Amino acid sequence: MFDIGGSLSGKGDPYGNAVVESANRLLKKELICRNHHTGLEQPRSGLNDYVWWSDNQRLRSTLGYRSPNEFTQQGLVL
């Protein structure tokens, strides 16, 4: 239906989901655990705001203390 593969690197590769696992860890720590939610609607509605903030305002040391969007707009690559 959606043509989604199970892994980026193939079966049995321990690093295949490292990026996703890291993103999930940050999402849980910064969006879910820091806030008290009384139902599922609050974290769902906050997800878009979190992703926008993370892409546009959250500074990353690995990007020279720039946001990911600022880094790519300047034509920089890792």
Residue pairs with C-beta under 8 A, 6 or more apart in sequence:
7 13
7 16
7 17
8 16
8 17
9 15
9 16
10 16
26 54
27 50
30 50
31 43
31 46
31 47
31 50
32 43
35 42
35 43
35 46
37 43
54 68
55 67
55 68
55 69
56 67
56 69
56 70
57 67
58 67
59 65
59 66
59 67
60 66
60 67
60 68
60 71
62 78
63 70
63 71
63 76
63 78
64 71
64 76
66 74
66 76
